[in-house]
Amino acid sequence: MTMNKQQNLKNEADTITQYFSPRIISEVNDQYVKLAKIKGEDIPWHNHKDEDELFYILEGSLLMEIENQASFTMKTGELYVVKKGVNHRVSSNNECLIMLIESKSTQHTGDVLSEVTKNIEEQKY
């Protein structure tokens, strides 16, 4: 994975063929920058015990569900940080392109294993 290059997010997104399968496109210090396409409701409720997780909507809309809070829809250009230890899940009726910024130690679906869970090797280009 070449990290020191100019990148076009749209071109990078065009290479993603699976939903709920984040792809690392770069790194900053101890953080990975990832792209993912979301469609459907396959992400389980989960949390990241020790890490915050930044969501930025590049295209489309994303339903963000936070345990014990009202769910809300994020739209293109919006950003939200899920704080460590907070149970959450995301879904989208139509294809949504997101950028994630996560600590390198962040597990895709926390301690919850599901059909869509990807280990870090599966997230690398």
C-alpha positions as CSV (number, residue, x, y, z in Angstrom):
1,M,0.0,0.0,0.0
2,T,1.6,3.3,-1.1
3,M,0.7,6.0,1.4
4,N,2.6,9.0,0.1
5,K,0.7,9.9,-3.0
6,Q,-2.1,12.2,-4.2
7,Q,-5.4,10.4,-4.3
8,N,-8.8,10.9,-5.8
9,L,-11.5,9.7,-3.4
10,K,-13.9,9.0,-6.2
11,N,-11.4,6.9,-8.1
12,E,-10.5,5.0,-4.9
13,A,-14.2,4.4,-4.2
14,D,-14.8,3.0,-7.7
15,T,-12.5,0.1,-6.7
16,I,-14.7,-0.9,-3.8
17,T,-17.0,-3.7,-4.9
18,Q,-18.4,-5.0,-1.6
19,Y,-20.7,-3.2,0.9
20,F,-19.6,-3.0,4.6
21,S,-16.0,-3.7,3.6
22,P,-13.8,-0.8,4.6
23,R,-10.6,-0.2,2.5
24,I,-7.6,1.6,4.0
25,I,-6.5,4.3,1.6
26,S,-3.9,6.1,3.7
27,E,-2.6,6.6,7.2
28,V,-1.9,9.6,9.5
29,N,0.2,8.9,12.5
30,D,-1.5,6.0,14.4
31,Q,-4.8,6.4,12.4
32,Y,-6.1,4.7,9.2
33,V,-8.1,6.6,6.7
34,K,-10.7,4.3,5.2
35,L,-13.4,4.3,2.5
36,A,-16.5,2.1,2.7
37,K,-19.7,1.7,0.8
38,I,-22.8,1.1,2.9
39,K,-26.1,-0.3,1.7
40,G,-28.5,-2.3,3.8
41,E,-28.5,-3.1,7.5
42,D,-25.8,-5.7,7.9
43,I,-23.6,-3.9,10.4
44,P,-24.4,-5.3,13.9
45,W,-24.6,-3.2,17.1
46,H,-21.1,-2.9,18.4
47,N,-18.6,-0.5,20.1
48,H,-14.9,0.2,20.1
49,K,-13.9,-0.1,23.7
50,D,-10.8,2.1,23.5
51,E,-11.1,4.1,20.3
52,D,-13.2,6.9,18.8
53,E,-14.4,6.5,15.2
54,L,-14.9,9.4,12.8
55,F,-17.6,9.1,10.0
56,Y,-17.6,11.6,7.1
57,I,-20.3,11.2,4.4
58,L,-18.9,11.6,0.9
59,E,-22.0,10.6,-1.0
60,G,-25.5,9.6,-0.1
61,S,-27.0,9.4,3.4
62,L,-26.4,7.2,6.4
63,L,-28.6,6.2,9.3
64,M,-26.6,6.5,12.5
65,E,-28.0,4.6,15.5
66,I,-26.6,5.3,18.9
67,E,-27.8,3.1,21.8
68,N,-30.2,5.0,24.1
69,Q,-30.4,8.0,21.8
70,A,-32.6,9.0,18.9
71,S,-31.2,7.8,15.6
72,F,-30.4,10.4,12.9
73,T,-29.6,10.6,9.2
74,M,-26.2,12.0,8.1
75,K,-26.0,13.5,4.7
76,T,-23.3,14.3,2.2
77,G,-20.7,16.6,3.8
78,E,-21.6,15.8,7.4
79,L,-19.2,14.4,10.0
80,Y,-19.8,12.6,13.3
81,V,-17.5,11.1,15.9
82,V,-18.7,8.0,17.8
83,K,-16.9,8.1,21.1
84,K,-15.1,5.0,22.5
85,G,-17.3,2.5,24.3
86,V,-20.6,3.8,22.7
87,N,-22.8,1.1,21.1
88,H,-23.7,2.0,17.5
89,R,-24.6,0.7,14.1
90,V,-25.1,2.2,10.7
91,S,-27.2,1.5,7.7
92,S,-28.4,3.0,4.4
93,N,-31.4,2.3,2.1
94,N,-29.3,3.4,-0.9
95,E,-25.6,3.2,-1.5
96,C,-23.7,5.6,0.7
97,L,-20.0,6.3,0.5
98,I,-18.2,7.1,3.8
99,M,-14.7,8.0,4.9
100,L,-13.7,6.7,8.3
101,I,-10.7,7.8,10.4
102,E,-9.9,5.2,13.0
103,S,-7.0,4.2,15.3
104,K,-5.0,1.4,13.8
105,S,-6.1,-0.8,16.7
106,T,-9.8,-0.4,15.9
107,Q,-11.6,-3.7,15.1
108,H,-14.1,-3.4,12.3
109,T,-17.1,-4.4,14.4
110,G,-15.6,-4.3,17.8
111,D,-15.8,-7.5,19.7
112,V,-18.9,-8.6,17.7
113,L,-18.2,-11.0,14.9
114,S,-20.7,-11.1,11.9
115,E,-20.7,-12.0,8.3
116,V,-19.4,-8.5,7.4
117,T,-16.6,-8.4,9.9
118,K,-13.2,-7.8,8.2
119,N,-9.8,-8.1,9.8
120,I,-7.2,-5.5,9.1
121,E,-5.5,-7.5,6.3
122,E,-8.9,-7.7,4.5
123,Q,-9.1,-3.9,4.7
124,K,-5.8,-3.2,2.9
125,Y,-5.6,-2.6,-0.8
